[in-house]
C-alpha cells in the first residue's frame, strides 16, 4: 500500500531544484550528493542505489556524503554555500522538524507505538484516512543553470526507471517516481501546505 511504503521522488528541483548526457554528465569533477542521515539509513541506501546507476550510465562519479544533525540544517547549509554548478546536491525529504520539544499528539502507524503508548493513532484521534508517506528527492543550490538542471534531471530519471534499480528500490520497501523539476517543486509546495494543515488540525505544539 502506498501509505505503508516511502516514495522515492528523484526529480531535481532547481533553486531548490535540481537531468542526460553520456560520458561524464557535467565534468570530470565528482558530484556530491549530501544526505541529512547517517550511513546505512534507508535514505542513504536508496540514494546509493540510484547514484551507482547514474555513474554506470554517464561515467560521472557521484559521492554520497552523510551529514546528519541539526534536523537537516547541517546538510542544507553545506549545499546552500556550494557553487551553483550542479556538483553539489541535497537529498530533500519529507521529515519535518520543530525547535524545542514536540508533544506527541498522534502517530501515523496503524497501531500505537510501544515507545509512545500515550499517543493515539491518527484514526483514534479522529483523522482517519490521512496518508503521510516518506519521500526523498534531490535539490540544487539556487542559481544553478537550467541546462545543468535538465541534464541532472534526465540522468536521475533514467536511472530510477531502469528495471534493476526499480527492483532494488522495491526490495527496500520504496516506490520510485520520476518527474520534471517543475513537478517536484509543485509537489514540495503542496506537501508543505498539506502537512502544515495536518499539524494545525491535530494541534501539535512546541513545548
C-alpha positions as CSV (number, residue, x, y, z in Angstrom):
1,X,0.0,0.0,0.0
2,X,1.2,3.5,-0.8
3,X,0.7,4.7,2.7
4,X,3.0,2.0,4.1
5,X,6.0,2.5,1.8
6,X,8.1,5.5,1.3
7,X,8.2,7.2,-2.1
8,X,11.5,8.0,-3.7
9,X,11.0,11.0,-5.8
10,X,14.1,11.8,-7.9
11,X,13.3,14.8,-9.9
12,X,15.6,17.7,-9.2
13,X,14.0,20.9,-8.1
14,X,16.0,24.0,-9.1
15,X,16.6,26.9,-6.9
16,X,15.8,24.4,-4.6
17,X,15.5,22.1,-7.5
18,X,17.9,20.4,-9.4
19,X,19.0,15.8,-15.9
20,X,21.0,13.0,-19.9
21,X,24.2,13.1,-21.4
22,X,26.6,10.2,-21.8
23,X,30.2,10.3,-20.9
24,X,30.5,12.4,-17.9
25,X,27.3,14.2,-17.1
26,X,28.8,17.6,-16.1
27,X,32.6,17.4,-15.9
28,X,35.4,15.2,-14.6
29,X,34.8,16.5,-11.1
30,X,32.7,14.3,-8.8
31,X,29.1,15.3,-7.9
32,X,28.5,15.3,-4.2
33,X,25.0,14.2,-3.0
34,X,24.6,15.2,0.6
35,X,22.1,13.5,2.8
36,X,21.0,14.5,6.3
37,X,21.0,11.0,7.6
38,X,23.6,8.5,9.0
39,X,25.2,5.9,6.7
40,X,23.1,2.8,6.4
41,X,19.8,4.6,6.9
42,X,17.0,3.9,4.4
43,X,17.6,7.3,2.7
44,X,21.3,6.6,2.4
45,X,20.8,3.1,0.9
46,X,18.2,4.3,-1.6
47,X,20.4,7.2,-2.7
48,X,23.4,4.9,-3.3
49,X,21.4,2.6,-5.4
50,X,20.4,5.4,-7.8
51,X,23.9,7.1,-7.6
52,X,25.6,3.8,-8.8
53,X,23.3,3.6,-11.8
54,X,23.8,7.2,-12.8
55,X,27.6,6.7,-12.7
56,X,27.2,3.5,-14.7
57,X,25.1,5.3,-17.3
58,X,27.0,8.5,-17.6
59,X,30.6,7.9,-16.3
60,X,30.0,10.8,-13.8
61,X,31.3,9.9,-10.4
62,X,28.8,10.6,-7.6
63,X,29.8,10.7,-4.0
64,X,27.1,10.2,-1.4
65,X,28.0,12.1,1.8
66,X,26.2,11.7,5.1
67,X,25.9,14.9,7.1
68,X,23.4,14.2,9.9
69,X,22.4,16.5,12.7
70,X,20.6,19.7,13.3
71,X,17.3,18.4,11.9
72,X,18.8,18.5,8.4
73,X,20.2,22.1,8.8
74,X,23.8,21.0,8.6
75,X,23.3,19.2,5.3
76,X,21.2,22.0,3.9
77,X,23.7,24.7,4.9
78,X,26.5,22.8,3.2
79,X,24.6,22.8,-0.1
80,X,23.4,26.3,0.2
81,X,27.0,27.5,0.5
82,X,28.2,25.4,-2.5
83,X,28.8,26.8,-6.0
84,X,25.5,26.6,-8.0
85,X,27.1,24.4,-10.8
86,X,25.3,21.1,-10.2
87,X,28.2,19.4,-8.5
88,X,26.6,19.6,-5.0
89,X,23.1,18.3,-4.5
90,X,21.0,17.9,-1.4
91,X,18.7,15.0,-0.7
92,X,15.4,16.7,0.4
93,X,12.9,14.6,2.3
94,X,9.5,14.6,4.0
95,X,10.8,14.8,7.5
96,X,9.6,17.9,9.5
97,X,11.3,19.4,12.5
98,X,10.4,21.9,15.2
99,X,12.5,23.9,17.7
100,X,12.4,22.7,21.3
101,X,10.5,19.6,22.4
102,X,7.5,18.5,20.5
103,X,4.5,16.9,22.2
104,X,3.3,13.7,20.5
105,X,-0.4,14.2,19.6
106,X,-0.8,11.2,17.4
107,X,1.2,8.6,15.5
108,X,0.7,7.7,11.8
109,X,1.3,3.9,12.3
110,X,-1.8,1.6,12.2
111,X,-1.2,0.7,15.9
112,X,0.1,2.6,18.9
113,X,3.8,2.6,19.3
114,X,5.4,0.9,22.4
115,X,7.7,3.9,22.7
116,X,4.7,6.3,22.7
117,X,1.9,4.4,24.3
118,X,0.1,7.6,25.3
119,X,-0.1,8.8,21.7
120,X,-3.2,7.6,19.9
121,X,-3.1,6.6,16.2
122,X,-4.4,9.2,13.7
123,X,-7.6,7.1,13.4
124,X,-8.1,7.2,17.1
125,X,-7.6,10.9,17.1
126,X,-10.3,11.4,14.5
127,X,-8.1,11.8,11.5
128,X,-8.8,8.5,9.6
129,X,-7.5,8.3,6.0
130,X,-4.6,10.7,6.4
131,X,-1.6,9.5,4.5
132,X,1.9,10.6,5.5
133,X,4.3,8.9,3.1
134,X,8.0,9.3,3.5
135,X,9.7,10.7,0.3
136,X,13.1,11.7,-0.9
137,X,14.2,13.9,-3.8
138,X,17.2,16.0,-4.9
139,X,17.6,19.7,-4.9
140,X,20.4,22.0,-6.0
141,X,21.5,25.5,-4.8
142,X,19.6,28.5,-6.0
143,X,21.1,29.9,-9.2
144,X,22.0,26.5,-10.8
145,X,21.7,27.0,-14.6
146,X,18.7,25.5,-16.2
147,X,20.8,23.4,-18.7
148,X,22.6,21.8,-15.8
149,X,19.3,21.1,-14.0
150,X,18.0,19.5,-17.2
151,X,21.0,17.2,-17.5
152,X,20.8,16.1,-13.9
153,X,17.0,15.5,-14.1
154,X,17.3,13.3,-17.2
155,X,20.1,11.3,-15.7
156,X,18.4,10.6,-12.5
157,X,15.0,9.9,-14.1
158,X,16.6,7.4,-16.5
159,X,18.3,5.7,-13.6
160,X,15.3,5.2,-11.4
161,X,13.3,3.9,-14.4
162,X,15.8,1.1,-15.1
163,X,14.3,-2.3,-14.2
164,X,17.3,-3.3,-11.9
165,X,17.0,-0.1,-10.0
166,X,13.2,-0.4,-9.7
167,X,13.7,-3.9,-8.3
168,X,16.4,-2.8,-5.8
169,X,14.3,0.1,-4.6
170,X,11.2,-2.2,-4.2
171,X,13.3,-4.6,-2.1
172,X,13.9,-1.6,0.3
173,X,10.1,-1.2,0.6
174,X,10.1,2.0,-1.5
175,X,8.4,3.2,-4.7
176,X,10.4,5.1,-7.3
177,X,8.7,8.0,-9.1
178,X,10.1,10.2,-11.8
179,X,9.1,13.8,-12.8
180,X,10.3,17.1,-14.0
181,X,11.9,19.8,-11.9
182,X,8.7,21.8,-12.0
183,X,6.6,18.9,-10.9
184,X,8.8,18.3,-8.0
185,X,8.8,21.9,-7.0
186,X,5.0,21.9,-7.0
187,X,5.0,18.6,-5.0
188,X,7.2,20.1,-2.3
189,X,4.9,23.2,-2.1
190,X,1.7,21.1,-1.9
191,X,3.3,18.7,0.7
192,X,4.4,21.7,2.8
193,X,0.8,23.1,2.8
194,X,-0.8,19.7,3.4
195,X,1.5,18.7,6.3
196,X,1.1,22.2,7.8
197,X,-2.7,21.7,7.6
198,X,-2.5,18.4,9.4
199,X,-0.2,19.8,12.1
200,X,-2.6,22.7,12.7
201,X,-5.7,20.4,12.7
202,X,-4.1,17.9,15.2
203,X,-2.8,20.7,17.3
204,X,0.9,19.9,17.6
205,X,2.7,22.5,19.7
206,X,6.3,23.0,20.6
207,X,6.8,22.7,24.4
